[in-house]
Amino acid sequence: MTNANGSGPFVIVCDHASNRIPERYGDMGLSAIERVSHIAWDPGALAVSRALSELTDAPLVASMVSRLVIDCNRDLDAPDLIWTLSEATRIEANEGLSETERAYRIEHFHRPFHDAIDAVLDARRDAGRETVLVCMHSFTPIYLGVARPWPIGLIHAHDSRLTVALGAALLAESPSLNIGWNEPYAALNGVTLTLEKHGDARGLPATMIEIRNDELLEAEGVALWAGRIERGLEAARLALAGAEAV
């Protein structure tokens, strides 16, 4: 948790912020390269989330365990809650997992993450603060041999208005920007638990942002995207407020 009492209108959540594998799991049978690759986390997502948190004075809740241990953006009954195959990499350490170990990971990693988000959102609700939920991710440029052309993708909540307005604001600033709409993933892929659980379920304006991770390799790229997203989110928030006031 960073800046829990941030007074800005946004709350930022980063589901796949870390590739940390707790000591009890060793290296999970994976090479060092595999453990730092996109199968283990969303490279660059935490850096851009932190920069955005600073720009907007927003609370930031980040999961600090690798998604290879448990994926905090999956429902508890999802088949990929605990991965056994990630892209083309077999995760043998997760095969045949006991119910006891499964329950341990849920109790120690998955539930605390979502409880932390709830705590922030509950406190803001009780204080009467405006809240817009922003779920930050990154994605690999090539997946299963297929290139992904979009530098940024936007995935909308059940109410798509904020995401539509965000896309319009980004394009107003950079008309040639190739924005993936519900790309490279969409709710139908089962990848929007956090968006649904903490945005839709509370009736909050919410969006999910995916940045291609080769855009976030250097500090300059992180700063560029954090600034773009900050300006886009603020314009989208104001546009939505104006539409609701009419």
Salt bridges, closest charged atoms under 4 A:
ASP15 OD2 - HIS137 NE2 2.92
ASP42 OD2 - HIS16 ND1 3.44
ASP42 OD1 - ARG67 NH1 2.94
ASP42 OD2 - HIS137 ND1 3.10
ASP71 OD1 - HIS16 NE2 2.64
ASP71 OD2 - ARG74 NH1 3.54
ASP80 OD2 - ARG74 NE 2.98
GLU87 OE1 - HIS38 NE2 2.68
GLU92 OE1 - ARG90 NH2 3.91
GLU95 OE2 - ARG90 NE 2.65
GLU101 OE1 - ARG24 NH2 2.82
GLU101 OE2 - ARG105 NE 2.82
GLU107 OE1 - ARG111 NH1 2.51
ASP118 OD1 - HIS198 ND1 3.13
ASP118 OD1 - ARG202 NH2 3.04
ASP122 OD1 - ARG125 NH1 3.30
ASP122 OD1 - ARG202 NH2 2.72
ASP126 OD1 - ARG125 NE 3.09
GLU130 OE1 - ARG237 NH1 2.82
ASP159 OD2 - ARG161 NH2 2.78
GLU173 OE2 - ARG231 NH2 2.73
ASP214 OD1 - ARG212 NE 2.74
GLU215 OE2 - ARG212 NH2 3.42
GLU234 OE2 - ARG237 NH2 2.64
GLU244 OE2 - ARG161 NH2 3.61
